Amino acid sequence: MVGIGYDMHRLEIGEKLILGGIEIESEIGTVAHSDGDVLLHSIIDAILGAAGMGDIGEHFPDTDIRYKGYSSVEMTKKIMNLLVNKGLKLVNIDAVVVLEKPKLLPYKNMIKIKIAEICNLPKERVNIKATTNEGLSYIGRGEGIVVHSICQIENVRN
């Protein structure tokens, strides 16, 4: 089973930029109800989609005060527990982060290791790509960040 995920957040000066559970050194960061980890949010939606379990907003609504500033690492761990309880196993993750700056190359390996740890996957089964929007649209102007992700899960009870 395969699922796709997508998330976007507005960027502002003075906010934190957290991707895959790693805080990125940056003067700009995400504006969000939770900690704004757009990468983990996209991955969560891909996992939920593959498992037929709805979307992140159903599990962690931004109207619920309990999730104000909530850790996306903890969200991901909760979703992984739901997956296991349903007899499903995550096989791999592939994600594309679209962001003008900062450059993510120095952080990609740390992000892969952290996501692999959170999702109980070998590092080789997590792939993170980073690209820009070549100066086009709100992404290109540095006003936002987008992540697209895909994952595969399998049934371990068969």
N, C-alpha and C positions, 0 to 999 in steps of 0.2 A: 504494500500500500504506500502511496506517495502523497505528500501534502506540500502545499506552497504557503509561504507566509510573506507578508508585506507590512511594513510599518514606516511611518514618517513622523518627524517632530520638527518643530520650529527651533531655531538656534538663536541664542541671545548672549551678549557679553555678560560675563560674571556668573553664568550657570556652569554646572559640572558636565563634563562629557564622559560618560561611562559606556563602554562597548564591550560586550561579552564578559561583563563582570570586572573589567579592568578600567581604572580611571586614567584617562588620556590627558596629558598635559596640554592645555588649550585655554585661550582667553575666552572662547565661546563654548557653550554647552546647550543641552536640550532643555526645553521648557516642557514639563510634564507633571502629571498627578503623582506618578510613582517616581523612581529614581531616573526615569527617562532612558533606560538602556534599550535603544531602538533595535539593536542587533538581537538581544535575547527576546524582545517582544516579537520580532519577526519569526524567530526560531520556534517560539512557543506556538504561534499561530500555525506554522507548518506542521508541527507535531500534532496539535489538536485536529487539524484538517485531515491528516493521514489516518488518525484514529476515529474520525467521525464524532469528535467530542466538542463541537462548537468552536468558539473563538476566545481570545484573551479577555475581551470585554465581558463575556458571560461569566468567566471565572474570577476576574479581578476588576469589577466595574469602577470606572473613574468617578462615580457618584458616591462610592463607599469610602468614608473617612478612614476606615481601617487600612486602606491602601495608599494613603497620602504619604509620599516619600518612601514607599515600600520597596524593598530590595528585589530587583528583577532576578537575581540569583536565587532567592527564596521562592519566587514565583515559578521559576524553571524547575527547581527541585520538587515542588508540589505537583507540577504537571508530570514530571518523570515518575513520581509515585503513582499517580492515577494511571499512567501507561502500564506500569508493571502490574498493578492490581487488575487491569483488564486483560492480562496475559499477553501483552505486546512488548516488543523490544525495538529500540531505536537502532537502525543499521548505519545511517550516515547523515551528515548535514553538509550542505553547500550554501554559501551565502555571498551576496554582493552588497557591499557598503558603498553608497554613492554620496560623496562628500568632497567639497573643494579643498578645505583645510581643516585641521592639520593633516599632514601626510601620515598614513597609518602603517607604512612599512616597518618602522621600528617597533611596533606593537603587535603585529600580526601573529608572531609565534606565541607570545604570552596569551593573547586572546584565544588562539587555538587550544593551548594547553588548558586554560581555565574552562572553556566550553566542554572539552573532552572530559575533564574531571567532573563537572556538574552533571553531564549527561551520561556518565559511565561508558564512554567510548574510547577506543584507542585514538590517539592524536591524528593518526593517518586517515581517520574516517571523518575528520572535521576539516572543511576547506573554507577559508575566508578570502574573498577577493575584495580589493578596494579600487575604486575608480572615481573620476570626477565627472561633472556634467559639462566640461569644456567651457565654463563660463556662461552657459545658457540657463535660463529660467531662475526660479527662486533658489534652487540648489546651487547653480553657478554663481549667483550673487552672494552665496554664503549665508543665506537666510534659513536653510533647512538641511536635513539629512534624511535619506531614504535607505531602507534595506529590503532586499528581496532574498528570500531563502526557500530552500526545498529540502525535504528529508524523505527518507524511506524508513518504514517500520515493517516488522514482520510479526506474525502470530507465533508465539513460542509454546502454545498449548496443543498444537496439532501433532 
